[in-house]
Amino acid sequence: MKCLKCGSQNPAGAKSCGECGISLESRCPGCGNGYPVHFKFCSECGHKLQTTAESSSIDYSQPQSYTPKFLAEKILTQRSSIEGERKVLTVMFTDVANFTPLSERVGPEVVHQIMDGCFRILLEETHRYEGTINQFTGDGVMALFGAPVAHEDHAVRACHAALAIQKALKPFGEDLKSRYGVDFRMRVGLNSGPVIVGAIGDDLRMDYTAVGDTTNLAARMEQMAEPGKILLTASTCRLARDFFEFQELGKKKVKGKQEEQEIFELIRVGDFSSRLDAAAARGLTPFIGREQAVGELMRGFEKVRSGAGQVLGIVGEAGVGKSRLLLEFRGRLPMGEYCYLEGRCIRFGHAMAYLPIREIVRSYFGIVEGEPDGTRTEKIAGGLSSLDEELRPSLIPLQELLGIKVEDPSWLALEPREKRERIFKSAGDLLQGESRSRPLVIAVEDLHWIDKSSEEFLDYFMRYLKGVRILLLLLYRPEYHHDWGKNPFFRRVSTDQLPSESGAALVSALLKGGEVASELADLIYSRSGGNPLFMEELTRTLLESGAVRRVDHRYTLADRSFAKQVPETVQGIIAARMDRLSDSLKVTLQAASVIGREFEVDLLGSVNRRGQELISGLSELQELEFVHMKSGSPEPAYFFKHALTQEVAYNSLLIAKRKEIHQRIGDAIEELYPNRLEEFYEVLAAHYSKGESLEKAARYIRLSAEKALKSNSLWVALRLYKELLALLDQEQETDERKKEKIEVLVFMIPILRGLGFPEDPADILQEGARLCKGVQDKRSMAVIHAYAAMAFTYRGDAALGVDYLEQTYLRAVASQEFDIIKEVIVGLIPNYVLRGEFRKVVDVASNVFHLFEKAHPKSNDFGMPADLHVTLLLNRGSAMGFLGDFEHGEEECRKAVSISSNIGRAFSIGDAELSYGTLLAQWGRAGQATAHLQKSIENYEKSQGTIWLPTAWSYLGLAHSFEGDGSRALECLENALRMQVESGLPSLLSLHHCNMSSVHLELGDYDKAIFHAGEAIRLAESNDGKHHEALSLIYLGMAEWRIRRIPNQEAEERLEKAIEKLKDLGLKPWEAQGNLHLGALLAEAGEPEKARQRIGTAESMFLEMGMDHWTARAQSALKRI
C-alpha cells in the first residue's frame, strides 16, 4: 500500500505509514467502516468516498501534478546532466481494449470516472517501479523506464509494472462489470531501445526523440496484444529473460517492418530474483580469483565465534562478484553451527520501508508470503517464546514491522516516533537473543538501494554488536557512502577486478569444449576490465552475434566489428551508475571519454575548464571505481577502469556535443603542446575529423601519413590517406578540391606499390583520370597510368597499359618533360623486367641517364632525385647481369646500395640489395649473394614492402642451391611461393616455380622438377614471362628425359628451342646454362661430339662473362666425356 504523503510502500493491511507515520485508513461517512485511502467507494455500503487522492485532483496535462515527489526531485536534480543525452530504455504502451463501444454504452461522464480510476492505477504501478508517464493517449499511456533517469534494469522494471497493472486492473474491471455490465481490459506492449532525451522543463515535461523503431515497435506490440495480455519484443525479452516467464509466439509480420519480428508474451514473474540465482540455475562458472576475500570473511567469522561482533563491508562495482563471494563463503561455513539470515534491497525499493529488515525477520520466523495474519502472528509468538520469554513484549512491534494488523489500543495511541523506536529495539533484541545460542550471520545485499528506515535501523543495530556473536555482512557498490568505518569492529573487504591470469581462466571456463585463442581471451579481459559479469555478458554477446566461433575445438574471433558492441545488460548497469553521479562528475566523465581510454589531467582540465574542482572530482571518480590513476606517467593521467565504461559514457553524448568536445580537445592539444605536436599528429587528426574541422583534420592526417612513412608503416600511411580522401569527399568538389584529391592519390601510389598492389588498380585509374582531366594535370595522369600499368603487370596482365606507357615515355623524352619521364619509367621498367626484356631496361635507363646528364652536366647526380637515381641504377645493373655484363652490372648495383643506404629508406635499401644479390646469384657467387639477399629481406620486412619480398627469398634459395645446401634452398623457395600466393600477385609465381624446378633437378627429384617446371611454363605463358618460360622448358626437358618420359631426339629439340628463345632475349647466362644442360643430355645419350660442342660453347660463354662457378661445372663436364 502506497502512502500518498511521502510515496513509501507499506505492507498490505498496514494502518499507518512506516516512513512518515500518517494514517493509511479513513472511515466511511455512511456506515463508519474503515477503508484504505485509495478506495473510491465503500466496500461495505457502496457509499461514494471523498478520498485523499480525490481531494488532491490530478491534472493529466501537467506532469508535476501526477509525478511522485521523490521521482520529481530525482529528475530535476539530475536534469542538467541528462538533457540532450542518448539513453537506452524500455517503452510501455497501454490502451483499453474496445474503448469506443465502452464509451458509447456508458456515456462521457462515466467514461471520465472510469478512466480517472484507471489512470490512477497506471500512475501508481508505473511510479512504483520508477517509470515516468510521458504521454496520456486518451485511453492509455506511454511510459518510459530508464529515462530521463537511467536504470540498469529498465526492462525488468517495465515487465514488473506491466504485470502489476494487469493485476490491479483485474478487480477494477470486475467492479465495472458488476456496475455497468462492460468488459474493461487493457493491452500492454513493451520494447527496448535507444532514445534521445531532450529538454526537461520545470513542470517535468520532457521532449524526446526516438532512435529507430524504439517507440513504434512498443506501440505495435500493444496494438497486436489481446485484451488483458502483454506483448514484448525480443530486445526486451533478452534483457529480462532471467526474471520472468515468457511464451514465445514466433516471428510475425509487424506493420512498418520489412522483416518479421520475434514476439513474446509476458506470463508471470519468474523463479529468480537475482542474477546469481539465475546463473546458479544455468550452472555457475568456477569460483576464480577471490580466495583472499573469502579468507577475510572466514577470519571475521572466527572472531565472531569467539564473541567479538564484526561488520564487514563487501565493496565492489556491479558485476564484480560480491554475491558470488557471499555464496562461496556460506558454502565453507561449518554445517549446523550457525544461523544465517539474509535481506536484500531492491532497485525500486527505496520507498519500501524496512524492506531488507522485514525479509530478515520473516526468514527467522519461517513466514511465507501470503500467509494469513493469524498464522504469521502465531509463528512470531512461538518463535519469541522459544528463544526467550522476556522477548514476548516484542510481538506487537514485530507485527507492525511485518504489516500484520494490530488492534491493541495502547499501540495505536503511540506517536510514530515511539513506534519506530520500539520496532528498532524489538528487532535488535530478537537478533541479539538468537546470537546467544549460536553465531548469527546476517547479510544485507545491495545496500546502495537501501531505504532510509532500514539504513537507520542498521545504524542503531551496530550498537548491539560489541561482545556478541553476530557477523553483519553489508554488500554495496563504491558509490554508497556511510560513516560506519569509524566503528572499531568494521572492516572493508574489497572485491576488485580479476587479475589477468584469473581472467584468462574465467574465459576458458565460459567457452567450454575448446581451447581459447589468446587474442580472444585478451580482448574479452581488456574490454571488460576483469569484471566477471562484464566478461560473461561480453562473451555471451560475442557468441550470440557469431563474432566468436569454434572451429576444430578452438574458439577464435571471427568478426572484430562485433567486439566493439556493449552488451545490453552492461550498458544498463554503467548508464545507471553514471546517472547517479553529480552533474560535475558526470560531465567530467563524459569529456574524458571523448579524449579516450587514457587521458592526461592537464588536457582534460583545458577541455572541461574546471580547475581545482577537477582534481577532487577525479579523486572521487577513482574512489567510485570509474577511473584509475596511471602510474609511471610523466604527466598526471588517468584511465577508464573498463573500456566499456568509456564507450557507454561516449555514446551517451549526442553527436553535436561530441563534435564540440572533439574540437575543444584538438584546440587544447595545440595550445598545451605547441613544441610536441608531432607526438599528437594522429590524435589531432582523429579529434578534428570527428569535430568536423575539416581543414585542420586534413592537415594533421597528411602529417600523420608522412610520419608513418618515415617509420616505414605503410599500412598505417595507406589507411590515413584513405581517411583523407573520405574527408575531402565531404566538401564541395571545386577545382582546388580536385587538385588536393589528385595529390593524395599520387602520394598513395608508392605506398600501394610497396604493399604489393593490395587494391584493384582500375578504381584509382578511373578516379584519377576523372580528376586529372578536370584540371588538365598531365603529370599526375602519367603517374596514375604508370601505377595502373605496373599494378596490372604484377597482377598478371603485363600487356595491359604498356603501349600507353611507351607512347607517353617517347613523347616525354621528345619534349624533355623530366617529371613525366620520372613517373612513367616507374611503371615501364618493371613491366620490361617481368617480361624478360632486359635490353629494353638497359636502353631506357641509359637514355634517362643521358637526358638528365645533358640537362645538368656539372652535377654529380645529374640533378636527379635520389630515389630515381637508385631505381635506374639497380634496374640497369640487374638487367646487365641477366644480359651477361656482370662487371658493369655489379658496379651499378654497388652504387645503388650506397646511395640507398645514404637515403636511409628501408624499402629502397631492400630493392638495391635484392638487385645486387640477384646479380651475384646469377654470376655464381653464392656466398656474396646470400649476404645481400638476407639484407634485402631484413629491410623489406622492416618497411612492410611485400611486393619483392618473395623474390628475395626465391633468389636466396637459388644461392643456397649453388652452395650445395638443397634443404635450405627448398625451405627458402617454399617460403617464397607461400608469400607470393598470399600477396595475390601471380606475375612472379613463374620465377619461384622455375627456381624450384632447378633445385629439384639438381637434387635428382625429377617428378617434382617436372611439376614445378610445368607450373612455371603455364604461369609464364599467361603473364608473358618469356624468359621464365624458356628456362623452365630446359628444366622440364632435362627432367622428363632423365626418367625416360621422352626420347633423346625430342628432349634435344626442346632444349634447342628454349636456348634459341633465351638467345633472342639476350639472356647469355641462361643461354650458356642451357647449352651446358643440353651437352650433359647428349653425353649421356651417347653423342660425345655433339656434347663437347655444346659444353664447349657454354664454357666459352661462362669464361667471357666471368662466371667462375659455372665455368668449373662446364670444365668438369668436359672431363667426364
N, C-alpha and C positions, 0 to 999 in steps of 0.2 A: 504494500500500500504506500502510495507516494504522498509526502507531506506537501501541501500547497504553499506553505510559507517558505520553507528552506529547500524543498526539492528532494529531500532524503527519502530513500526507500525504507519501509518498515515491514516487519513480518505480518502476514495475514492475521487479522484479529486484534492487532495492537490498537490500544485506545489513545495512546499519546506518542508523539514523535520522539524517537530515541535520540535525535540530534538536537532539536530545539525545545522539546517538551510541550509543544502545542497539542491540544486535544485533537484527535483524529475522528471523533464521533460527535454527532449532533442529535437532537430529539425532534421527532415529527410533531408539528403543532396540532395535527389531527388526532393522533392516538397516543403520543408520548413515547413511541417506540424509538430506540436508538438506531442510527443509521450512519454509515461511513459518509464522509463529506462529498464523495463523488457521485452519490445516488441522486437521481433527478425525481424519482417517485418513491414513496414509502413502500417497502416490501411487505408491510403488514396490512395497511388500509388503502394503498394506492394514491394517497394524497400527493399533489404536486408539491415538490420541495424547493425552497429557495436556498440553494447550496452556496457554499463559499465560492465554488467555481463559477456559479452563475452571477454572483454579485460582482465578481471581477470579470466583466464581459470581455470577450476576445474579439479583436478586430483582425480578421484574417488577411487584411490587406497590409497590415503593419507587423513585420517580423518581431519587433521588440515586444509586441503585445502577447505573443504566444511562445517566445523562446525563454526557457528557464533562466533564472538569474545566473546560476553557476556557468551555464554554457555561453550566455551572452558576454559575461565578464571574460571568459577564456578567449572568445573570438575577438573582442575589442582590444584586449591586452596584446594579442599577437597580430593585430590587424596589419600593422605597417610591414611586418616581415613576411606575411603570407599573400599580400596583394601582388598581383602580377606574377604568380608562380604557376608552374605546371604541377599538378597533383594527379596521383593515381588513386582512384576511389571506386566505390560501388554506388550505382544509381538505382533507386527503387521507385517504380511507378505503381500506383494503386488506382483502381476505379471500381465503382459499383456496377455489378452486372445487371443488365436490363433496367437501367436507370430511367429511361424515358417512359416505359409502361408504368413503372412505380410512381413517377411524378404525376402521370395522368390519373392514376387511381386515387391518390390521397390528397392531391391539391397542394398549392405552393406553400401554405403556412405549415402544414405538417411536414412537407419535404424539408423546409428550413430547419425545423426542430430535429428531424431525423439526422440530417447532415451535420448539424451542430454537434449532436452527440457522437456521431461517427468521427468527426474531425478531432474531437477531444481525445478519443481513443487513439487515433492515429498519432496525434501530437505526443500523448503520454508514452506510447510504446516506442516511437521514434526517438524521443528525447531520452528515454531510459537508457538507450544504447548510444547516446551522444551523436545521433544523426541530426541533420538540420533540414527543416522543411524549406525547400527552395521555391516551391510554387504550389498553389491550390488550383486544381483544374476544374472546379465545379462539382464533380462527383468523386474526386480523389485528390491525391497529392503526388508531387515529385519530391523525393527526399534524397539527400546526399550523405553518404557515410565515408568519412575520410577527407572532407573539405567543408569549410575552409581550414579546419584543424585536422592535420593528418592523423590517421590511426593505422598502426601496423596490421590490425586485424579488421579492416573496414568491411571485408566480405563476410566475415564471421558475424560481426555486429548486425549487418544488414539481414543476414539469414535469421538471427535471433529475433530481430524486430519484426520481420515478416511473419514468423511463426506466432509471435506474441500478439500481433494484430489479428490474425485469423482466430486465435484462441479467445481473445477478448470480444471479438465481434460475434462469436457463436451465441452466448446468452443474450447479447444485444439484439441479434437477429431473431432469436426465439421470442423475445418480448414483443418485437414489432409484428411478428407473425400472429401472435395471440391478439394483439390490439387491432391491427389493421388488415390482417389476412394477406400480407405481402411477404414475399421472399426477399431477404436482404443479405446478399453475399458479395464479397469483393474478390477481384482478381488482382494478383500481385506479380510484377515482373522485375527481375534483377539482372544487372550486367555490370562488369568491372572494366575499367579502362581509364585513360588519361583525360583530364580537362584542364583548362587554364582558368585560374581564379582571377577575376578582375577586381574592380573597386568594391570595397565594403563600406557602406555608409554608417553613420551613427545610429540609424534605425535598423541596422543589421541586414539591410537589403544588399544582396550580393549579385554582381554580374559575373557570368562565367561563359566560357566558350568551349564547346565540346571539341575534342580532338578525334577525328574519325567518326566511328559509329557508336561511341560510348553511350550517349543518351538514346539515340534512335533504337538501338538493339534492346535496351531496357524497356522502352515503350512497346516494341513489337512483342516482347515476351509477355507483357501484361495483356496485350490485345489477344494473344493466342491462348492464354490460360483459360481454363474452365472456371466457372464461379466457385469460389472457395479454395482455389488452388494457387500454388506459387510456382512459376516457371523461371528458370535462370539459364544463362549461357554457360559454355564450357569454361570461359575465363573466370567466372565467379565460382563455379564448381571446383576448379583446380585449387583455388585459394582456400576453400572451406571444406574440402573433401574429408579431412581427418575428423571433423567435429559434428557432422550431420549425416543423415541417411538420405540418399538421393535415388530417384528412379530414372534410369537412362531412357529417354524417349526416342533416341536415334536422331539421324540427320533429317531436317525438314526444310522446306523452302520458306524463306523469310522475305517479306516484301522489302525491296530496296537492296537486296543482296544477290549477287550473281550465283555464288556457290551456296549449297545447302549448309545449314548451321546445326551443330550438335546442340540438343536441348535437353534439359534435365528438369525433373520436378522435385522440389524440396518436400520431404516427407515429415521428418521429425529431427529432434536433437539426437546426436549420436551417443555412443557409449563413452567417448573420451572427452575429457575437459582440458587436457593439456597436450602440448606437442610430445612430451615424454611418454605419456600414456599411449598415444597413437604410435610412436616409434617402438615402444615395447611390444605392442601387438604385431607390428611388422617384423620385429626381431631387432634387438639392439645391436649396434656395432660394438666391437671390443672397447673396453674401458682403457683409454690410452693417455699417457702423459699427465696424469693427475695424482700420482702416488704420494707426492709431498703434501698436497692439500688434504688427502684422505688421512694421512698421518697426523696432521694438525687436529682434525676432528676427533680422531681416536684418542689423542693425548688429552683433548678437552673432556672427553667422556670419562677417562680415567680419573681426572681431577674431581669430576662430579661424584664419581663413586666414592671418593674419599671424603666427600662432604663439602666441597668447595664449589658453589654455584658458578656457572660460566655463561657468558653471552658471546657467541661467535657470529660475526657479520661476514657472510659469504658474499663477496662483492665481485661482480663481473658484468660485462656488457651482455646484451641479449645474444643468446645462442652459444655462449662460451662454455656452457655445461654445468651450471650451478645445480639444477635439479638432478642431473645425472650423477653429480658428485654426491648429493644427498642420498640418492637411491643406493649407490655403491657403499656409502657409509653405513646405511641401515643393514645392508646385507652382511656387514662384518661385525655387527654388534652381537654379543652373546645371547643366544636364544633364551627367552623366558626370564631374563634378568633385568628387564627394564620395561617401562611403559612409554609408548610413542604416540604422540598426538600431533596433528598437522592442521593448519589453517592456511587458506590461500586467498590472497587478494586478487580481484579480477579487474580487467581493464576498465570496465564500465561500472565498477562497484564503489567509486569514490563517495557516492551519496547513500550507500547501503551501510547504515550504522552498525558497527560491531561485526561486520561480515566474517572476518577470519576468526574472531574470538568465539562467535556463535558456532562456527564449524568445529572448533576445538572442543567446546563444551558438549555439543551434540555427540561428537565422536566418543567422548569419555563415557557418556551415559548410554551409548548404543542406540540413540534416537534416529529413526529412519524418516526421511522426507515423506510428508503426507499422513503421518500417524495422527490420530485424534488427540485433542488436548489432554483428555483423561489419561490416555496411555503414556503420553510424554511426561505428565506430572508424576505418575506412579514410578516411572523409571528414575526420575530425578530424586524423588523422596527415598526410594530404595537404595539408590547409589550413595546418597548422603549418609543414611543410617549405617550402611555397611562400612563406610570409610571412617566416620566419626560422628557420634550422636550430637556433639556440640555444634555440628555444622547444619543442624536442622533449620535454624533461622535463615539460612541461605536459600531456602526453597523458593520463596516469593521473588527475591531479586533475580534468581536464575530463570524462573518462569517468565518474568518480564524480558529478560535478555533474549530468550528464545521465542518471544512473541506469543506466549500462552496467555490466554485471558485470565486476568487476576480480579477477583471480586472483593478482596479484603479492603474495607473502608479506610483503615489506617494507612495502607499503602497508597490508595488512590488520593489520599489527602496530602501526601508528601509533595514538596516542590521538586521540579525536575532535577535541580542540582543535588538534592538529597538522594533521590532515586539513583542518580548516576554514581554517587559515592558508594552506596550500598551494593550496587551491581559490581563495581570495581573490587570492593572488599570480598564479596562472596565468591567471585570468580578466582581471585587471588588465593583465598583461603582453601578453596577446593583443590587447586593445583599444588599448593604447598602441602596440603594434607596427604595427597597421593604420593608426594616425593618422600614422605617419611617411611612408607612401606617398601619402596623400591625407587631406583633412579628414574627420573622423568625426563624424557627428551621431547621438547616442543619445537616444531619447525613452523615458521611463518614464511611462506613463499611470496615472491613478487611484491615486496614491501613498498616499492616505488609507486604502487597503485593503492596504497592503504587509505582507508577513510580516517577522518580526524578522530572519531571516538576510539577506534581501535589503537591508533597511534598513542593517544593519551593513556589508554589502559596499559600498553606496553611500558610506557614511561613510568607509570605507577607500579607496575608489576616488578620491575627491576629492583625495587627496594626490598623485595622478598628474598632475593637470590643469595644474599650473603649467608653462608653457612648452611645452605640447603642443597639437596641433591637434584638440582634442576639444570639441564643444559638447554639453553634457549638459542636456537639457530635462526638467524634472520637472513633471508636471501634477497638481494636487491642489486640494482644497477648503479653505476657510479654517479648518476645524476641525482640520486636520493641523498638528502642531507639530514643529519641528526646530530645531537650532542651527546650521544651515549658513549662516545670514545673516551670521555672523562672518567667513566667508571673503571675501577681497577680490575674488574673481572671481565671487561670487554676486550676482545681481540678481533682484529680484521684478518680474514682469510681471503687472499686474492686469487681469482681464477683468471689468469691471463691467457693469451693466445698459446696454442700448442707450439713447441719448438719444431724445427724443420724435420727432424727425424721422426717425431711422433706424427707430424702432419703427413709424411710420406706413408707411414704405417696405416693411418686412417684412410687415405685414398685407396691403398691396396685392399683394405677391408671393405670399402664401399664398392669397388669394382671387383666383384668376386669372379673367380673362374678364369683368371688370366693375368699375365704379367702386365704391369702398367708402365708405359713409356715414360722415361724420366722427364721429358719435355712436358707431358700432360700432367704429371704429378706436381711439377714445379709451377705450372700455370695455375692449377687449382689452389695450391697453397698460397702463392703470392697474391692472387686476386682476392682471396678470402681472408688474408692476413692471419691464417692459422686459427680462425674461429670455426669450431666443429660444425655448428649449424650451417654457417655460410658455406662451408666446404661440402656438406651433404646436399644442400639445396642447389649449389652450383653444379655439382656432379650430376644430380638428377636432371637439371635443366639441359645440360650438355648431352646426356643420354637420350632424353625425350626429343630433343631437336635434331638428333642424328649427327651432332658435331663430334661425338665420341663413338668409335666403332671398335668391335672386337674382331680381329682377323688372326687366325692361327693362334688362338689363345693369348693374344696380345692386344691390349687396349691402346689406341692411338687417337690423336686429334685429327679428325677428317676435314673439319671446316673451321678455320680460325675466326671467321666473322661472327659466329655464334658465341665464341668465347667472350666477346665484349658485352654480352647481354647481362643485365642484372636480374637475378631470379625474382619473381613477383613477391614472394614471401619476404625476401631480404630487403627489397625496395620498400615495402611497408614498414618494416622494423626501423630502418635507418631514417626514413622520412618522418616517422612519428617522433623519433628521438630528436631530430633537428627542430621540429615544431615546438618542442618543449624548451628549447633554448631561448634566452633573452634575445631581443631584436639585434643588439650589437654583436653578440656571439654568432648568431645565425648569418648575419651579413658578412662577418669576418670569414666564416667557414665557406660561404659561397664564393667570395672573392678569391680565397686561397685555392678553391677547386678549379678556378679558371686558370690560375698560374700553372697548376699541375700537381702531380702526386707529391713532389717536394717543392718547398717554397722558402725563399730567404725572407727574414723578418723585415729587413730594410725595404725590399721590393714590395712586400705586402703593405707595409706602412705607407709607402708612396701612393699605392693604388687605393688604399682604404682611407687614408688621411685621418687616422685615429690616434697617432702619437703614443703617449704613455699608456693610454687605455688599452692599446693593442697588446702590450706585453702582459698585462694582467689577464686579458681575455684569452691569449694563447695558453697561459698557465692553467686557466680554468678549463679550456678545451682539452688540455693534456690530462688533467685530473678526471675529466669525464671520458677519457679514452677515445676521443675522436682523432687526436693527433699525438705525435711523439716528437720530442726534440731530437735533432740529428746530431750525433756525437762526432767529433773529429772534423767538423766543418769549419773552414776559416772564417766564415761569416755565420752569425746566428741563423739557424734554419730549422724548420720542422718538416715532417712528412705525415701524410694521412696514414693512419693505422691500417686501413683497408683501402685497396683500390676501389672497391665497391662503394665505400662512403664518398670518395671523391666524385665518382660518377653520378651518384644519386644527387649530391649537392649541385653538381654542374647541370644536370638535366632538369633540376627544379627551376632553374632560371629561364625566363623567356628569351627567345632568340635576340630580341632587341637589346635586352640587358646584357646578355653575354657579349654581344658585339661591342657595346660600350666599355665593358671591363677589359676585353681583349685590347681595345685601342689604348686604354689607360695603362695597361701593362707594358705595351710597346713603348709608349712615351716615357714611362717611368724608367725602363731599362736604358733608353738613350740618355736620359738625364743623370741616372746614377752611375753609369759605367761608360763614360764617353771615351776613355782610353783603353777599354777592354771589349769593344763592340764585336771584334772578330769571334770572341768566345760565344757570342749570343746571336750570330747571324741566323742560324736555323730557328732559334726561339723567336726572334723578332719577325722572321718570315711567317712563322705559324700564327703568331698573335695578330699581326697586321692583316694577314689573309682572312682570319676569322672575324676580325674587326672591320673588314671590308674597306680598309685603307689601301686601295689597290696600287697606288703609285709606290708607296713605301714597301708594300708586300713584294712587288715585282723587283724592287731594288735589292731587297735582302734575299730573295730567292736566287737572284743572279750571283750575289756574293757567296751564298751558301754553296751553290753549284761549283763555283770556282775554287772554293775551299776544299770541297770534296775531291775535285780533280787533282789538287795539289797532293792530297794524301792517297791518290790512286783508288778512290772509292767510286768506281764507275757507275755501279748500280744506283748509288745514292744520288750522284750527279744527274743521271738519267731521270730518276723519279722527280727531282727538283725542277728540271727543265720542263717536264710534262706538267707539273703543277703550275709553272709559269705560263705555259700555253693556255691551260684551262682558265687561269686568271685573266689573261688578255682577251679570251673569248667572251668574258663578261661585259666588255666595253664595246662601244660602237666601233665598227671596223673602218676607220679612216685610213688614208694612205700611210700616215705615221704609224698606226697600229699594225698595218700590213708589214711595214719595214721591221718593226720590232719582232713580229712573229717569224719573219724570214731569218732574222738574226739568231733567234732561238733555235730554229731548225738547223741552221748551219753549225751552231755550237754543239747540237746533239749528234751530228753526223760522225765525228771522230770517236765519240763515246759508243755509239751503236756499232761502229766498225770494230772497236776494241773488244766489245762484248760478243762479237760473232753474229751480228745482224739478227737480234732476237725478235724483230718485228717485221711484218710484211713491208718491203720497200715501196710497194705500189702506193701505199697510203701517204707516205712522205712525198713521193714523186708527184702524186696528184695534187696534194695540198700546196706543195712548194711551187709547182708550175702555175697554179691559180694565183698565188700571191705575187710571184715574180713577174708574171705577165701584167698584173695590175699596176705595178710600179716600174716596169721596164728595167728590171735588175738582171742583166745578162750574167754577171759574175756569179751571183748566188744560184742562178739557174744552172750554170755549169757545175757548181759544187754539188747541187742536188742530183743532177743527172749522173755525175761521176759516182756518187754514193749509190744510186739506184743500180747502175751498171755493175758496180763492184758487188753489191748485195746479190743481184741476180746471178752473177758469176759464181759466187761461193755457195749459192743455194742450188746450183746445178744447171743454170741456163746461161752459159758464158756468151752465147751468140747474141742474146737479147741486150740491146743497148750499145754494143761495141761499135757498130757503124756510126752511130751518132757521136760517140766519144772521139773516134778517129777524125771525123769531119770537123768537130769543134776544135780538136787539137791542131789540125792543119791550118784552120782559119786563124787561130790564136797565134800560131807561130808566124804566119804571114804578116799579121798586124802587130806582132810582138806584144800581145796582151799578157804580161807575165802573171798577173793574178789568176787569169783563166787557165793559163798553161799549168800553173802550180796545182790548181784544183783538179783539172782533167786527168793529169797523169796519175793522181792518187787512185783513180778508178781504172785507168787504162793499163798501167804496168801489171797489176795483179791479174788482170784478165789474160795478158800475154803469158804470164808465169804459169797459170793454171792450165793453159792450152799448150804449154811446151814450146812457145815461140820466143825463145831466149834471145835470138838475134835481134828481134824487134825491141826487146827490153833494152839491150845494149844500145841500139840505134837511138831510141827515144831518149834514154838517159844522157847519152853523149850529146845529142842535139840540144837538150835543155841546158846542159853544162856550157855548151858553146854559146848559146844565146845570152846566158847570164854573164859569161866571161866577156863577151863582146860589149855588153851594156855597162859592165863595171870592171874594166881592165886592170885597175890598180888595187882591187880588193882581193885579199887572200881567199875569202869565201865567196867571191863573185857577187857580193851583195845579196846572197841567197839566204832565206830563212833557215835556221839550223835544222829544223825538222825536215824540211825539203832536202837539204844537203845530205842528211843521214839516209833518207829514203832512196835518193838517187844512187848514193854510194853503195849501200847494202844490196840493192836490187841489181845494179850493174856488176858488182863484184861477184855476187852469187851466180848471175847469169853467165859471166865469163867462165866460172868454174864448170858449169854444165856444158859450155862450149869447148872446154879443154884448155883455156888460157888461165891456168891456176895461179901462176905467179902474179900476173896483173890483178886477177880477181882477189888474191889474198891481200894485196896492197890496198885495194878499195875497201875490203871488209875491215881491215885493221883501222883504217881512217874512220869508218862508220862507228866502230866500237869506241874509239877515242872521243869522237865528237858527242856521241850519245851519252857517254859517261860524264862529260862536262856539263851537258844539259841536265842530267840527273833524273830524267823521267824514266820510270821503270819500264813502261811499255816500249819506249824507243830503244832502251838498252836490250830488252828481250828480243826485239826484231834484229838488231845488229848482231847480237851473239848467235842467234839462230842462223843467220846467213853465213857467218864465219864458220860455225860448227858444221853446217851442211856442206860448205865448200871443202872443208878438211876431211869430212867423211867420204865425199866423192873422190877426193885426192888419194884416199887410202891412209891418211894419217889419223888413225882411230883414237890414239891416246890423247892427242891435242883436241880432237873433235869432241870427245866426251866432256872435257872440262868446259868448253864454250857452250855446249848444249845444256849442261846442268845449270850454268849461269843464266841461260835463256829461260829455262823452266822456272828458276827461282824468281826472276824478275816478272815473268808473265803472271805467276801466282800472286806476287805482291801487288801487281797492278790490276788484277781481275781480268787480264787480257786473255780471253778464252779462244780467240779465233785461230791463232797459230800455235797454241799450247800443245794440241795433239801432234802437230807436225814436229815439234821439238822432241817429243817422246819417241816419235817414229824414227827419226834420224839417230837418236841416241841408241835405239835398239839396233839399228843397222851398224853403228860404230862398234857396239859390243860384239856383234856377229863377226866383224872383221878382226876383232881381238881374240876370237875363238871362244867367247862366252855365250853359247847358244841359249842357255836357260835365262840369263839376264836379258838377252836380246828379245826373247819371246815375251818376257814379263813387260818390258817397255812397250812393245808393239801391241800387246793386248790392252794395255792402258790407253795407248793412242786410239785404238779402234773404239773402245768403250766411250772415251771422251768425245770422239768425233760424232758418234751416233747420238750421244746426249745433247750435243750442240745443235743438232738439227740441220747441219750444213753438209750435204753429201759430196760436195765437189772434191774434197781431199780424201775421201774414203778409198779411192783408187790407189793413191800413194801408199796408204798403210797396208792394203792388201798386197800390193806389189812388193813392198819390203818384206812382208810376212812370207810371201811365196819364196823370195830369195833366201831367207833364213832357213825355212823348211827344206829347201833344195840342198843347201849346204849340210844340213843335219841328216839328209837321206830320208826324210819323211815325205815321200813323193806324193802320196794321196793328199796330204794337207797342202803341199806346194801346188798341186793341180787345182784344188778348191780355191785357194786364195788368188791364184793367177786368173782363174775363170771369173771370180768376182771383180777383180781389178779391171779386166778387159770389158766386162759388162758395164761397169760404172764409168769407165773412161770413155766408152763409146757414147753414153748418154750425156756426158759432160764435155765432150770434145777435148778430152785429155789425151792427145795423140801420143805424147812421149811415154806416159804410163802404159798405154795400150801396147805400144811396140815392145817395151822392155818386158812386160808381162807375157807377151807372146813367146819370147825367148825362154822364160822360165817354164811356161806351160809345155812348150815343145820338148825341152830337156827332160822334164819330169815324166811326161807321157811316154817318151822314148825309152827312159830308163826302166819303166815297168812294162815295156813292150806293148803299150796300147796302140802305137802307130809304128809303121815300118820306117826304116832308115831314110828312105827317099823322102817320105812325107815330112819327117822331122827336119831334114836338111832344108827342104823348101820353105818350111815355116820360119826357120831361123834366118834364112837368107832374106826373106820378105821383111821380117822385123828389122834386120840390120839396115836394109835399104831405107826403111822409114826413119830410123834414127839418123842415118846419114843425111837424108833430106832435111831433117830438123837441125842439123849441125851439131848434134849431141855426141861429140867424139869419144868422151869417156865411156858412154854406154854402147856406142858402136864398137869400140875396142873390146869391151866385155862380151858383146855378142859374138865377135869373132873368136874369142877365147873359148866360149861355151861351144860354139859350132866346131872348133878344132878338136875339143875333147870328145864330142859326139862322133866325129869322123874317125878319130883314132880308135875308139872302142868299136866302131863299126868295121874296122879292118881296112881303112883307106888312109894309110900313113902320109902319102904325099900331099893329099888334099889337107890333111890335118896340119902338117908342117906349114903349109902355105897360110892357112887361116891363123894359126897361133903365131906364126912369124909376123903377120900383119898386125896382130894385136900387140906383140912385143914392141914393134917399131912405134906404134901409136902411143903406148904407155911410156916408152923412153922419151919420146918427143914432148909429152905432157908432164914429165917428171913424176909419174905415178909409180913410185918405187915398190909399193906393196903389190901392185898388180903386175909390174914387170917381173918381180920374183916369181909370182904364180905362173906367168907365161913361160919363163925360162925353165921352171920345174916341170911344166907340162911337156916342153920340147924334149927334155932329157928322158921322159918316160916313153917316148915313141920309139 
